[in-house]
């Protein structure tokens, strides 16, 4: 029985869509619990802070440990992927990076402007302008994986590079816009000092022990948390100090840590985050809520703004001669990719949790992000399915 379960799990985790499937399961579970007799259990589990019996010690809520703790590991992985791509991957050369970079800028700018257009006169809601600017790399690539070999490799690379650059933009926004208003210079100084240790004593000395870097990362996370900057930024900062010095077998600490983190983030952290942040109670809610400035700005920003921003900026870049269409791509397939960029999910929900604390707005944000992401996933899949054909299988491939 154990062998059967182990083999089934192994086969599942090898699927390109496995991460996306678990995200959907986490989301559905959160929605079911939020709209059933289990709603109190769900709310208590996520939001209640615990105290140690007999001690005057309070442990932060599960929501805190997920959004500020586990998500720091997610951002560490994003930082590692970004660094690797910049050193040896799809972002290593200017000719490779220019098209997805400009497309990502358009895909962040236009949705933000659409949101601002609906909320510019409301000081309570304008702060959420960055929510529709994000792209969920796991979900968007998961939908693309459903199409298999129908989609050219060049388009998969384009979407991956665009999503990574988009994540970098989201990270910068979180650092400069959604960190605490009061910065504590003492802890900022400590954080800067900690970064100089791997930078000088470890990195330049060629020390490759991941245990030392991760130990420093824990201390760095605490200092960043106390400084007023969002704690997840510590993960990104640490990633850029992990060395890429390869041994005789071609392995490096950067590759090893990225490989070790990937399954934990994909199959654990992101589904847990989805469960903790996708709970929307529909009690007393009507369709009219979708016409409120916050959800309307998010839905139109993600679903339409991403299309206009990504495809529009891509078209301008190519027509001006700064780049060429990806290999085997057409304007229709690029349109399908631009729609998939409207799957905001993880990053949009995360930014939404930083932008709003009022439960009413939090509910609106979650509903809008889920609805827009669902529409983008369905339409993007259909457009790409109709715009591509399954490659013919040759006799050599059959035998």
N, C-alpha and C positions, 0 to 999 in steps of 0.2 A: 504493500500500500504506500509506504514511504517513498519507494523507488518510483512508483507511478506519479505521485504528487511532485516529486523532484523533477522528473522528466517533463511533466506538463508545465511547471513553472519555467524551466529552462527554455522550452520551446516558445512560451509566451514572451519572455524577455528578449528573445531574438527578433521578434516582430518589430518593424520600424514604427508601427502605430501603437505599440504597447504603452508608451508613456501617455499618449493622448487618450487611450482607452481608460487608463487609471484616473486621469484628470476628470473625465466625464463621469466616472463612477463616484469620485469624491464629490463632485458638484451635485449629482442627482441625490446622493445620500443626504447632503446638507439641505437640499430643497425639501426632501421628504420629511426629514426630522423637523424642519422649521414650520411645516404646515400639517402637523399631526399632533397627537397627544404627547409626543416626545419633544415638543418645542421647548418646554421648560428644562428638560434634561440637556438638550443641545445648548441652550443659552447659558445654563449653569456651568457646563463643561468648558465652554469657550471663554467665558468672561469672569468667572468667579476667582478671586485671589484666595490662596490657601494660607493657613497659619499653622505653624508647628505647635501642637498641644503643649501647654505648660511653658512655652517660650514666647517672648515678645518679638517673634520673627515672622514676617509675612513674605510668602513666596509669590512672585508675580504670576499673573494668570497664564493659562495655556496660550491664549491669543498673543501675549507678549513674547513668549518663548518661540512661537512659530514665526511671527512677523519680524521680530528683532533678532532672534537667535538662529533658527534654522534657515531663514532667508539669507542670512549672512553667508552661509555655505553655498547657497544658490548663486549669490553674487560673486563669491570666490570662484566658482566654476565658470561663470560668465567671463570674469577677468582672465582666467587661465586660457579659455578658448580664444578670447580676443587677442591676448599676447601671442599665442601660438600662430594664429592666422596672420598677425602682423609680421612675425619673424619668418615664417616658412609656408604660409598658406595663401588663401585667396585675397588677402589684404596686404601682401608683401610688396606688390608693385603698383605704381600709380595707374597704369593702364587697366589693372584689374579692379582697383578700388573706386575709381572716379564715378562709374555709373551707379553702383549700389549706394554710394555715399550721397550723391545728389538726390537719388530716388528716396533715400531714407530721410533726408532733410525736408523734401516736399511732403513726405508722408507724416512728418511730425508737425510741420508748419500749418498746412491747410486745416487739418482737424482741430488744432488749437484755435485757429482763427474762427472756425465755425462755432466752437463752443463759446468763445468770447462774444461773438455776435449775439448769442441768445442770453448772455449773462453779464454783459458789460456794465449794466447799471445796478447790479446787486453785489454789494461788498461781501455778503455772506457766501455767495456761490462762485464768484469769479476765480477764487483760489483753486478751483478744480480744473483749470484750463488744460493741464497736461494729461488728464485722464485718457482722452481719446487719442493721444499721440503715440501710445505704445503698441507694439506688436508682440504677440506671444509666439516665441520661436518654436516651442514644443508642439503647440496645437497646429500652427500653420504648416510646419514641416510634416506633422502627422497626417494632415489632410492630403498633402501632396504625395505622401507615401502610399495612400490608398489608390492612387492612379498608376503606381508602379512604373513600368518602362514606357508608358505612353508619354510621360513628360521628359524632355531632354535633360541630360545631366547639367547642362549649362544653366537652365532655369532653376534647378534645385540649388546650384551654387550661388546664383544671383539672389534667390530668396534668403538663403542662409547668411550671406554676407550682409544683405540689407537688414535682416533681423538683428544681427550682432551689432551693427552700427547703430541701429535703432535703440538697442539695449544700452549702448554706451551713452547715447543722448539722454535716455531715461535716468541713468545713473547720475549724470551731471545735474539734471533737473532736481533729483532727490537731494543731492548734496547741497545745492545752492538755493533751492526754493522751499523744500519741505523739511529741512532740518530745523531744530529749535531756534526760536527768535533770540534766546539768550545763550551766547557762547561763553563757555568757561575756559579761559585762556590757560589755566593751570593744566587741565586735562589735555587740551590741544597741544601744549608743549610736551607733555608726557608722550602723547601719541606720535608726535614728530620725532622725539628722541628714540622711541622704539623702532620706528621705520629706519633710522640711521644705523641701527645695529645690524639688521640683515643687509642693509645697503653697503655698509663699510666693512664690518667685521666678518660677515658671512658670505655675502654675494661676491665681493671682489676678492676674497680669499679662496674662493672656489669650494667652500664648504657646501655639501649637498644633502645633509641630513634633514629630511622632511620633519622629523620630530622637533628639531630646534625651531624651524620656521613656524610650525603649527602652535608650539608653545608660546612663541612671541605673538602669534595671531590672536590667541585667547586674551592675552594682556592688552593687545592693541584694541580688540573689540570692546573691552571694558572701558578703556580710556576714551574711545570715540563715543561710546554710549553716554558717558558722563559729560562729555564736552558740549553736547547740544547738537552735534551733527548726527544724522541718522546712523545707527550702529552698523547697518548693512554695508556702508561705504568702506568699513574696515576690511571686508572680504575682498573688494576690488583692489584696494591699496596693497594688501598683502600679496595678491596674485602677481602683481608686476615686479615683485622682488623674488619670486620663486625662480631659481636658475634653470636655464635650458642647456646646461652643460651635459653633453652626451658621453656615456661610457663606451667601452669597446663594443658593446652590443647595440649601440644606437639608442639607448634609453636615457632619459633625463628626468630630474625631479619634477619638472613641469608636466611632462607626459605621464609620469607615474601617478601624480596627484590628480590630474584631470581624469585619467582612466579609473582611479579608485573612487572619485567623487561622483562620477556620472551616473552609475546605477542607483546610488543612494538618493541623489537629487531627483532623477527621473521617476523612479518607482516608489519613492518614499516622501521626500520633502514637498514636491509640487502637488501630489494628490492630497497630502495632509493640509497644505496651504489652501487648496481649493475647498476642502471640507470646512475649514475654519472661516473662510471668507465669502463663500457663495450662498450662505443661508439667507434666503429672502422670504419673509412672511407675506403671503398674499391676502391676509385677513383685512377686510375693509378697504381693499385696494380695487380701483377701477381702471379701465383703459385710459381714462382722462389723465392719469398720472404721467403717462408717456408724453403728454403735451406740456409738462412742466419744463422750465428752462434747463434744469440740470440733466434729466434723462434725455430730453430732445437734443440738447447740445452734444451729449455723448453718443447717442445713436447715429445722428447725422454725421458727426465727426468721424466715428469709426467706419460706418458703412459707406458713406459717400465721400467724406473728406480724404480717406486713405486712397480711394480710387483716383480722385482728381489729383491729389498730391503726388502719389507714386508714379502713375502713368503720365501725368502732365509734365513733371520734371524730367522723367525719362525721355519723353518725346522731344522736349526742348534740347536736352543734352545731346541726343543723337542727331537731331536736325542741324544743330550748330557744329557738328563734326567733332565733338569732344570724345565721343565713344561710338561703338557700333552695337547693333542688336546682338544679343547672345546667340551662340551657335544653334541653329535649327529652331530658333524662336521666331514667333510672328507677333504682330501687334495684338492679336486676339489672345494669344497665350500670355503675353505680358499683362493684358487687361485682367485675365484670370488671377495672375500672381498679385496684382495690385488689390484685388478684392480680398484675397487671403490675408493680406497685410492688415485688414480690418478686424482680424481676430485678436482683440486686445487681451482678453482674459487675465492671465496671471499678473502681468505688469500693470494693466489698467486697474484691476482690483487692488493691487498693492498701493499704487499711487492714490487711489480713491480712499484707502484706509488712512493715508497720511493727510489728505486734503480735508476730510470731514470727520467729525466726531459725533455730530448730531445724528441719532438713530434714524430719523426721517430721511435725511440726505443719504446716509449710508445705504439704506434700503433702496432708494432711487438709483444710486450709483450701481449697486449690484445688479438690479433688474435690467438697467440699460446696457451694462457691459455684457451680461449673459445673452440678452436678446440680439444685440448688434453682432456679437461674436458668432452666434448661431446662424444668423442670416448670412454673414460673410462666408462662413464655412460651407454652407449649402450652395450658395450661388457661385462661389469660387470654384468649388468642385464641379458643378454642372458646366460652367463655361469652359474649364480646362478639359473636361471629358469630351465636350462637343468639338473643341478646337484641335484636338489631337487624335491620332490614330494609333492603335496598338501595332508595334513593329512586327513584321512578318517573321515567322520562325523558319530559319533555313533548315535544309536537310541535315547539315552538319550539326546544328544545335539539337535536332531531334535525336540523333544517334550519337 
